[in-house]
Amino acid sequence: MNINKEVKLVDINRQAATTVASSRKIALAGGLLYLLTFISIPTLWLYSSVLNDPNYIIGPGPDTAVIFGGVLEIFMALACIGTAVALYPVIKRQNEGVALAFVGARVLEAGTIFADVFCLMALVTLRQAGVGADALVTGKALLALYTWFRLGQNLMPAVNALLLGTLLYQSRLVPRILPLLGLIGAPFLLANSITGPIFMVSAIGVLPIALWEFSLGVWLTVKGFNPSAIASLAAKTETNIATPQ
């Protein structure tokens, strides 16, 4: 019986070592994808022509900037999903239910981004078709939809920060100061999503979450996960599998 237990412990330690090695690739993928989500920053300027002109749908001029901005946002949406899919094999060892919720929330965020892009591309398509003044109402409706779908991009990062931040803080996979940025910033972003235009707290609401996601991306890319935390999670998982309930 003792020999069998020793063999099981050796197998568990071997599995833990293998998990530590593979986690570096997972961290690198997750970190790069997090950094890729910042690719859409130029849309603040690329979309200015369409967002600041209520008559854009019937106006003259090129649509290249808006189309390019849409392409950037599509890449960002795919990167959002990728961050959750990449990190899931590791963070599920801390709490599988919360990890699944994080994946779902990230997919929902990406869905709102796609919806944003569809609204603007529909606007561009109608403009290029040469619609007349009768389309002004349609143009304003598409812009209104775009504005409301943006709520998802303002709200979901706060939810993601609470979910992923909790997992990373509890597991110590990264220095605790990083998930603390997300956990502290999430309430500010939630408040910003509700009251932003009224109380002018946009910068206060957005910057902490942006700093959290950027810092996490850099850390995972350069440093990866804490090896001792990875080993601990792997050993716990293998022990749970090996031990009958």
C-alpha positions as CSV (number, residue, x, y, z in Angstrom):
1,M,0.0,0.0,0.0
2,N,2.9,2.4,0.8
3,I,4.5,1.6,-2.5
4,N,1.3,2.4,-4.3
5,K,1.0,5.7,-2.5
6,E,4.6,6.6,-3.3
7,V,4.0,5.8,-7.0
8,K,0.9,8.0,-7.0
9,L,2.8,10.8,-5.4
10,V,5.6,10.5,-8.0
11,D,3.0,10.6,-10.8
12,I,1.4,13.6,-9.2
13,N,4.7,15.5,-9.0
14,R,5.5,14.5,-12.6
15,Q,2.2,15.9,-13.8
16,A,2.7,19.1,-11.8
17,A,6.2,19.6,-13.4
18,T,4.7,19.0,-16.8
19,T,1.9,21.5,-16.1
20,V,4.5,24.2,-15.0
21,A,6.3,23.8,-18.3
22,S,3.2,24.0,-20.4
23,S,1.8,27.0,-18.4
24,R,4.5,29.2,-19.9
25,K,3.1,28.8,-23.4
26,I,-0.4,29.4,-22.0
27,A,0.7,32.6,-20.2
28,L,2.5,33.8,-23.3
29,A,-0.6,33.3,-25.5
30,G,-2.9,34.9,-23.0
31,G,-0.5,37.9,-22.5
32,L,-0.1,38.6,-26.2
33,L,-3.8,38.3,-26.8
34,Y,-4.5,40.8,-23.9
35,L,-2.0,43.2,-25.5
36,L,-3.7,42.7,-28.9
37,T,-7.0,43.9,-27.5
38,F,-5.5,47.4,-27.4
39,I,-5.3,47.4,-31.2
40,S,-8.6,49.2,-31.3
41,I,-7.4,52.4,-29.6
42,P,-7.1,54.3,-32.9
43,T,-10.9,53.9,-33.4
44,L,-11.3,56.9,-31.1
45,W,-10.1,59.0,-34.1
46,L,-11.1,56.7,-37.0
47,Y,-14.7,56.8,-36.0
48,S,-14.8,60.6,-35.4
49,S,-16.2,61.5,-38.8
50,V,-19.2,59.1,-38.5
51,L,-19.9,59.7,-34.8
52,N,-19.7,63.5,-35.0
53,D,-21.8,64.0,-38.1
54,P,-25.5,63.2,-37.8
55,N,-25.8,63.5,-41.6
56,Y,-22.9,61.2,-42.3
57,I,-25.1,58.7,-44.2
58,I,-25.8,61.2,-46.9
59,G,-22.5,63.2,-46.8
60,P,-19.5,63.1,-49.1
61,G,-16.0,61.9,-48.4
62,P,-14.1,58.6,-48.0
63,D,-15.2,55.8,-45.7
64,T,-11.7,54.3,-45.4
65,A,-11.1,55.3,-41.8
66,V,-14.4,53.9,-40.6
67,I,-13.8,50.6,-42.4
68,F,-10.3,50.3,-41.1
69,G,-11.6,51.0,-37.6
70,G,-14.1,48.2,-38.0
71,V,-11.4,45.8,-39.0
72,L,-9.4,46.7,-35.9
73,E,-12.4,46.1,-33.7
74,I,-13.0,42.7,-35.2
75,F,-9.5,41.7,-34.4
76,M,-10.0,43.1,-30.9
77,A,-13.2,41.0,-30.5
78,L,-11.4,37.8,-31.5
79,A,-8.6,38.6,-29.1
80,C,-11.1,39.1,-26.3
81,I,-12.4,35.6,-26.8
82,G,-8.8,34.3,-27.2
83,T,-7.8,35.6,-23.8
84,A,-10.4,33.6,-22.1
85,V,-9.9,30.4,-24.1
86,A,-6.1,30.6,-23.6
87,L,-6.2,31.1,-19.9
88,Y,-9.1,28.7,-19.1
89,P,-6.9,25.5,-18.8
90,V,-5.0,27.2,-16.0
91,I,-7.6,29.3,-14.1
92,K,-10.2,26.4,-14.1
93,R,-7.9,24.6,-11.6
94,Q,-8.7,27.3,-9.1
95,N,-12.5,27.4,-9.7
96,E,-14.0,25.8,-12.8
97,G,-17.4,27.5,-12.4
98,V,-15.9,31.0,-12.2
99,A,-13.5,30.3,-15.0
100,L,-16.4,29.2,-17.2
101,A,-18.3,32.4,-16.3
102,F,-15.2,34.4,-17.4
103,V,-15.2,32.7,-20.8
104,G,-18.9,33.4,-21.2
105,A,-18.5,37.1,-20.2
106,R,-15.6,37.5,-22.6
107,V,-17.6,36.0,-25.4
108,L,-20.5,38.3,-24.6
109,E,-18.2,41.3,-24.7
110,A,-16.9,40.2,-28.1
111,G,-20.6,39.9,-29.3
112,T,-21.3,43.5,-28.4
113,I,-18.2,44.6,-30.3
114,F,-19.3,42.7,-33.4
115,A,-22.7,44.3,-33.1
116,D,-21.0,47.7,-32.9
117,V,-19.1,47.0,-36.1
118,F,-22.2,45.7,-37.9
119,C,-24.0,49.0,-37.1
120,L,-21.3,51.1,-38.5
121,M,-20.7,48.9,-41.6
122,A,-24.4,49.1,-42.4
123,L,-24.1,52.8,-42.2
124,V,-21.2,52.8,-44.6
125,T,-22.9,50.4,-47.0
126,L,-26.0,52.7,-47.2
127,R,-23.8,55.7,-47.7
128,Q,-21.9,54.1,-50.5
129,A,-25.2,53.1,-52.1
130,G,-26.1,56.8,-52.4
131,V,-29.2,56.8,-50.3
132,G,-31.1,60.1,-50.1
133,A,-32.2,62.3,-47.3
134,D,-34.9,59.8,-46.5
135,A,-32.2,57.6,-45.0
136,L,-31.3,60.2,-42.3
137,V,-33.7,58.5,-39.8
138,T,-32.1,55.1,-40.6
139,G,-28.6,56.6,-40.0
140,K,-29.6,58.0,-36.7
141,A,-31.1,54.7,-35.7
142,L,-27.9,52.8,-36.5
143,L,-25.9,55.3,-34.5
144,A,-28.3,55.0,-31.6
145,L,-27.9,51.2,-31.7
146,Y,-24.1,51.6,-31.9
147,T,-24.2,53.8,-28.8
148,W,-26.3,51.3,-26.8
149,F,-24.1,48.3,-27.9
150,R,-21.1,50.3,-26.6
151,L,-22.6,49.8,-23.1
152,G,-21.5,46.1,-23.4
153,Q,-17.9,47.3,-24.0
154,N,-18.1,49.6,-21.0
155,L,-19.8,47.1,-18.7
156,M,-18.4,43.7,-19.5
157,P,-14.7,44.6,-18.8
158,A,-15.7,45.3,-15.2
159,V,-17.4,41.9,-15.0
160,N,-14.4,40.3,-16.5
161,A,-12.1,42.0,-14.0
162,L,-14.1,40.8,-11.1
163,L,-14.1,37.2,-12.3
164,L,-10.6,36.9,-13.5
165,G,-9.2,39.2,-10.8
166,T,-10.8,37.0,-8.1
167,L,-9.3,33.8,-9.6
168,L,-5.8,35.3,-10.0
169,Y,-5.8,36.9,-6.5
170,Q,-6.9,33.6,-4.8
171,S,-4.5,31.4,-6.8
172,R,-1.5,33.8,-6.7
173,L,-0.7,33.0,-10.3
174,V,0.5,36.5,-10.7
175,P,1.5,39.2,-8.2
176,R,-1.5,40.2,-6.2
177,I,-1.1,43.8,-7.1
178,L,-2.2,43.1,-10.6
179,P,-5.6,41.5,-9.9
180,L,-6.1,44.2,-7.2
181,L,-6.0,46.8,-10.0
182,G,-8.9,45.0,-11.7
183,L,-10.9,44.4,-8.5
184,I,-10.5,48.1,-7.5
185,G,-11.1,49.4,-11.0
186,A,-14.2,47.3,-11.7
187,P,-16.6,49.4,-9.4
188,F,-15.3,52.6,-11.0
189,L,-16.0,51.2,-14.5
190,L,-19.5,50.0,-13.4
191,A,-20.2,53.5,-12.0
192,N,-18.9,55.0,-15.2
193,S,-21.2,52.8,-17.3
194,I,-24.2,54.1,-15.4
195,T,-23.3,57.7,-14.8
196,G,-20.4,58.6,-17.1
197,P,-22.0,61.3,-19.3
198,I,-23.7,62.8,-16.2
199,F,-20.8,63.1,-13.7
200,M,-18.0,63.1,-16.2
201,V,-16.0,60.3,-14.6
202,S,-15.0,58.6,-17.9
203,A,-11.2,58.8,-17.3
204,I,-11.5,57.7,-13.7
205,G,-13.7,54.8,-14.7
206,V,-11.8,53.6,-17.7
207,L,-8.1,54.0,-16.8
208,P,-7.8,51.6,-13.9
209,I,-9.3,48.7,-16.0
210,A,-7.1,49.7,-19.0
211,L,-4.1,49.7,-16.7
212,W,-5.1,46.3,-15.2
213,E,-5.5,44.6,-18.6
214,F,-2.3,46.1,-20.1
215,S,-0.3,45.3,-17.0
216,L,-1.6,41.7,-17.0
217,G,-0.8,41.3,-20.7
218,V,2.8,42.6,-20.2
219,W,3.3,40.4,-17.1
220,L,2.0,37.2,-18.7
221,T,4.1,37.9,-21.8
222,V,7.3,38.6,-20.0
223,K,7.1,36.7,-16.8
224,G,4.3,34.1,-17.1
225,F,2.5,32.5,-14.2
226,N,4.1,32.0,-10.8
227,P,5.6,28.4,-11.0
228,S,4.9,27.6,-7.4
229,A,1.3,28.5,-7.8
230,I,1.0,26.5,-11.0
231,A,2.6,23.5,-9.2
232,S,0.2,23.9,-6.3
233,L,-2.9,24.0,-8.4
234,A,-1.7,21.1,-10.5
235,A,-0.9,19.0,-7.5
236,K,-4.3,19.8,-5.9
237,T,-6.1,18.8,-9.1
238,E,-4.2,15.6,-9.5
239,T,-4.8,14.7,-5.8
240,N,-8.5,15.3,-6.2
241,I,-8.5,13.0,-9.2
242,A,-6.5,10.3,-7.4
243,T,-8.4,10.5,-4.2
244,P,-11.9,8.8,-4.3
245,Q,-14.7,11.0,-3.0
